Structures are given as structure tokens and as C-alpha cells.
């Protein structure tokens, strides 16, 4: 199992799956995890393969949280503003 955690293409495949899942269930939740997995997968091409699996998961968690916070800041509504709909899509 530890060999699979340190495989770069597995992280990139997980990023692709999470990106597809984000398109099916939108909300910028899975996109943060997809970005974190993609960054870990790209970093696995370098010296990150020397770390233990628990350290790799910690790096994945930190990168996912950071990317989710950046996405939330970029795509959120301005403070105090509420999204309202004036018309129905069926009208």
C-alpha cells in the first residue's frame, strides 16, 4: 500500500476523478481536493517520493485546504451580499 501512495500517476488519476466529480456535483468542494491531489502528483515527480506516506497525506491535506480557501475567496459573493433569483428558469 505504501508503494501506491508514492506513485505519482495515482495522485494525478485521483485528481482527474475528483475533477470529474466536481463537474457532476458542483460546489467547489471536490475541486480543492482535486487541486491538492494534482499538486502532490506533480511534486511526486521530484524529491517528495522520499517522504513517508503519512507525510504525503499531510501535505495533501494542507494543499487541499489552501486551494479550497483560495477558491472560496475568488468565487464567493462580496461580504454581506446574498444571491437572489428574480425569475424562474421555467418562465
C-alpha positions in Angstrom: 0.0 0.0 0.0 2.9 2.4 0.8 4.2 1.9 -2.8 0.8 3.1 -4.2 0.8 6.2 -2.1 4.2 7.2 -3.5 3.2 6.7 -7.1 2.8 10.0 -9.0 0.3 8.8 -11.6 -2.1 7.6 -9.0 -2.3 11.1 -7.5 -2.9 12.6 -10.9 -5.6 10.0 -11.6 -7.3 10.8 -8.3 -7.1 14.5 -9.2 -8.8 13.7 -12.5 -11.5 11.6 -10.8 -12.1 14.4 -8.3 -12.3 17.0 -11.0 -14.9 15.0 -12.9 -16.8 14.5 -9.6 -16.8 18.3 -9.2 -18.4 18.7 -12.6 -21.2 16.2 -11.6 -21.7 17.7 -8.1 -20.6 21.4 -8.3 -19.9 23.4 -5.3 -16.1 23.9 -5.2 -15.7 21.1 -2.6 -14.1 18.4 -4.7 -12.2 20.9 -6.7 -10.0 21.8 -3.7 -9.2 18.1 -3.2 -8.5 17.7 -7.0 -6.1 20.6 -7.0 -4.3 19.2 -3.8 -4.0 15.8 -5.4 -2.7 17.3 -8.7 -0.1 19.3 -6.8 1.0 16.3 -4.8 1.1 14.2 -8.0 3.3 16.8 -9.7 5.5 17.0 -6.6 5.9 13.3 -6.6 8.0 13.6 -9.8 10.6 15.3 -7.6 12.0 14.7 -4.1 8.6 14.2 -2.4 8.9 10.4 -3.1 11.4 10.2 -0.2 8.8 11.1 2.4 6.6 8.7 4.3 3.0 8.1 3.3 1.7 9.9 6.4 3.8 13.0 5.5 2.5 12.8 1.9 -1.1 12.7 3.2 -0.4 15.7 5.5 1.0 17.7 2.5 -2.1 16.7 0.5 -4.4 17.9 3.3 -2.6 21.2 3.6 -2.6 21.8 -0.1 -6.2 20.9 -0.4 -7.3 23.2 2.4 -5.2 26.1 1.0 -6.6 25.6 -2.5 -10.2 25.4 -1.2 -9.7 28.6 0.8 -8.3 30.4 -2.3 -11.2 29.1 -4.4 -13.7 30.3 -1.8 -12.1 33.7 -1.7 -12.1 34.1 -5.5 -15.6 32.7 -6.2 -17.6 33.9 -3.2 -20.0 36.8 -3.2 -18.9 40.1 -1.7 -19.4 40.3 2.1 -22.9 40.9 3.1 -24.4 40.2 -0.3 -27.0 37.5 -0.8 -27.6 35.7 -4.0 -31.2 36.1 -5.1 -33.1 35.0 -8.2 -35.7 37.3 -9.8 -37.1 34.7 -12.3 -37.6 31.0 -12.6 -35.8 29.0 -15.2 -39.2 27.6 -16.4 -40.7 31.1 -17.1 
